[in-house]
Structures are given as C-alpha cells and as structure tokens.
Amino acid sequence: MTSTLIVAHDGSVVRVTLNRPDVRNAFNEELIAELTAWATSIETHSTRVAVLGGAGTVFCAGADLAWMSTMVGYSHEENVRDARALGAMFDALNTLPVPLIGRVQGAALGGGAGLAAVCDIVVAADDAVFGFTEAKLGILPAVISPYTVAKIGQSAARELFLTASKFSAQRAREIGLVHAVVPAADLDTTIDAYVHDLLTSAPRAIAAAKTLIGAVAGRSPAEVAGVTAETIARHRVSPEGQEGMRAFLGRTKPSWTPG
C-alpha cells in the first residue's frame, strides 16, 4: 500500500485500488507516478490477472482540482512534461502483459473514462456514469484519445468528445467502452467469473494476444499475413502451446488451469 494506491495480492490475482476517496480518486502527480510505477514493475511470473478499482463510491473523477489549479500557471514546456507523464501511465496500463479488468462504480469521468479505455475488460455498475468532460473546461481528452478512439470508434468519439456530455453505463457498453453492466452488488461476482475464465487461458498466449491485437488493428489481412503466420507458428511449437494442445487432445488440464 502507498499513500494513493492499494495493491493487494490474492494468489495470482492482484487487485489495485485508487485510494483517494475524499477527492473521488482523482489524479494528481503522486497517483500518476505510483500507478505508473506499479504497471511498469508487475511480476508476470507471479501475477496472471489484475483488477483496477477505486475506493469509496466513485471509480475515478479525472483530474484533481488542486492539481489542475497548479496547471493554470504552467508554461507550455511544463504542460508538455506533465502530459507526457500522464501519457506514460496510460501506455503502461495499456500494454500491461497480463489482463487488466476495470471495476467501475459511481463515475468514470475524463481521465477516469480513459482508465476504462485501457482496461481489457470493464465491468460497470448499472448506475455508473461516464463522460469525456474535458471540453466543458476548455481543454480536451488528448492524452487518452488514442486508447479511447481505438475502443469506441470515431463516430462515438465525435459525439462524446465534442458535447462532453455524461452517458450511462448501458451506453458505454453499446459503444464498446464497457463489456458488462450489472447491479452494483454483483460487480465482484461478475469480475470473479471473468478472472476464472482468464486463469483457464494460457498466460503467454494472453500476453501475445494483447500484442497481436495492436499489431493487426486497422490493417488489412494481406498486410499482416506474415505477422499472423509467424505468431501462430511460434506459439504452436512453444512449450505452452505444446502442453495446451496435448492437454486438449488428451482431455486433461494444462498446468496453468487452477484446481
């Protein structure tokens, strides 16, 4: 546990909780640094799934007001440095080598919605509220835009970035930002079901699949034919691939399956 982040290990599952409930888990320099440090130092030999949540009643309300007040006096160069630090955090989370599940309750606004965009799977309470609200403040969701547009597409981004309006968890699911919408009381049960499914998948295959998605997105099958053929060939002959295929053919459980 750090001052702004709680990291709890439960076997091969790590649960990371934004721990600034008094300010609705809003970002400041300390939280950004600590979340980046965690994401860039995760030990894949002992961790297979990560769950990201927020303490209290809100997942993440975006930028902390006190932190934003200091930005008003920043020079252009200082703003660039600050934005790059935030961008490094989102990149570290987006490229995490294990599956990242987002647990969203209350609200995910601004950068909080950006956190949802970099999660592989997002489970949201049915009364949660989302929003890319930056334009209301005269700024824009620039740092999170690559991840968000990749998730929700240009059409939804045009509407939601420009209006900066808040939207429901149901709408978030319709546009691909969220994958499951459940009553708040069922958040953890639903997440546990996802965790179980992820633990029955091979860990190196999961990591490679995440990389593959980024490599083929937006490209034609012909453009990536070499990459896809090389990737599947490499994993078929790998120890994990060999074990998985033999277990399937022999109707046994591979070593990575719990129980």
Residue pairs with C-beta under 8 A, 6 or more apart in sequence:
1 7
1 19
2 19
2 34
3 19
3 30
3 34
4 18
4 19
4 20
4 28
4 30
4 31
4 34
5 16
5 17
5 18
5 19
5 31
5 34
5 35
5 38
6 15
6 16
6 17
6 19
6 55
7 14
7 15
7 16
7 17
7 38
8 14
8 15
8 16
8 17
9 15
9 46
9 47
12 46
12 47
12 48
12 49
12 199
13 47
13 48
13 49
13 50
13 51
13 195
13 199
14 42
14 47
14 49
14 50
14 51
15 50
15 51
15 53
16 35
16 38
16 50
16 51
16 52
16 53
17 52
17 53
17 54
17 55
18 25
18 31
18 35
18 52
18 53
18 54
18 55
18 59
18 60
19 25
19 55
20 26
20 28
20 31
20 55
20 64
21 54
21 55
21 56
21 57
21 58
22 56
23 61
23 64
23 65
23 66
24 54
24 56
24 57
24 58
24 60
24 61
24 106
24 107
25 31
25 54
25 55
25 56
25 58
25 59
25 60
25 61
25 112
26 60
26 61
26 62
26 63
26 64
26 65
26 67
27 60
27 62
27 63
27 64
27 67
27 86
27 111
28 64
28 66
28 67
29 67
29 82
29 85
32 85
32 86
32 89
33 85
35 89
35 92
35 93
36 85
36 88
36 89
36 92
39 89
39 92
39 93
39 96
40 92
42 50
42 96
42 97
42 98
44 97
44 98
44 203
44 207
47 98
48 98
48 99
48 198
48 199
48 203
48 256
49 98
49 99
49 101
49 195
49 198
49 199
50 96
50 98
50 99
50 100
50 101
51 100
51 101
51 103
51 191
51 195
52 93
52 100
52 101
52 102
52 103
52 115
52 119
53 59
53 102
53 103
53 104
53 105
54 60
54 103
54 104
54 105
54 106
54 112
56 106
57 105
57 106
58 105
58 106
58 107
59 102
59 103
59 104
59 105
59 106
59 107
59 108
59 112
59 115
59 116
59 128
60 107
60 108
60 109
60 111
60 112
60 115
61 107
61 109
61 110
61 112
62 109
62 110
62 111
62 112
62 113
62 133
63 110
63 111
71 79
71 82
74 82
83 142
83 143
86 111
86 143
87 143
90 114
90 115
90 118
90 143
90 144
90 147
93 100
93 115
93 118
93 119
94 118
94 147
95 210
97 207
97 210
98 203
98 206
98 207
99 120
99 121
99 198
99 206
99 210
100 118
100 119
100 120
100 121
101 119
101 120
101 121
101 122
101 123
101 191
101 194
101 195
102 115
102 116
102 119
102 121
102 122
102 123
102 124
103 123
103 187
103 188
103 191
104 116
104 122
104 123
104 124
104 125
104 128
104 169
104 178
105 124
105 125
105 128
105 184
105 187
106 125
106 128
106 129
107 128
107 129
107 130
107 131
108 115
108 116
108 124
108 128
108 129
108 130
108 131
109 129
109 130
109 131
109 133
109 166
110 131
110 132
110 133
110 134
110 141
111 141
111 143
111 144
113 130
113 131
113 132
113 141
113 144
113 148
113 177
114 141
114 143
114 144
114 147
114 148
116 122
116 124
116 130
116 172
116 177
116 178
117 144
117 147
117 148
117 150
117 151
117 152
117 177
118 147
120 210
121 179
121 180
121 194
122 172
122 177
122 178
122 179
122 180
123 178
123 179
123 180
123 181
123 182
123 187
123 190
123 191
123 194
124 130
124 169
124 172
124 173
124 178
124 180
124 181
124 182
125 169
125 181
125 182
125 183
125 184
125 187
126 169
126 170
126 181
126 182
126 183
126 184
127 169
127 184
128 168
128 169
128 172
129 166
129 167
129 168
129 169
130 166
130 167
130 168
130 169
130 171
130 172
130 177
130 178
131 160
131 164
131 165
131 166
131 167
132 141
132 144
132 148
132 157
132 160
132 161
132 164
133 164
133 165
133 166
134 140
134 141
134 161
134 164
135 161
135 162
135 163
135 164
136 164
140 161
141 148
141 161
145 157
145 161
148 157
148 177
149 157
150 217
151 175
151 176
151 177
152 160
152 175
152 176
152 177
153 175
153 176
156 175
160 167
169 178
169 181
170 181
172 178
172 181
173 179
173 180
173 181
180 190
180 194
182 190
196 258
198 206
199 256
199 257
199 258
200 256
200 257
200 258
201 256
202 240
202 241
202 244
202 254
202 256
203 240
203 256
204 235
204 238
204 240
205 235
205 240
205 241
205 244
208 231
208 235
212 227
212 228
212 231
215 224
215 227
216 224
216 227
216 228
235 241
236 242
236 245
240 256
243 254
243 255
244 254
246 252
247 253
247 254
253 259
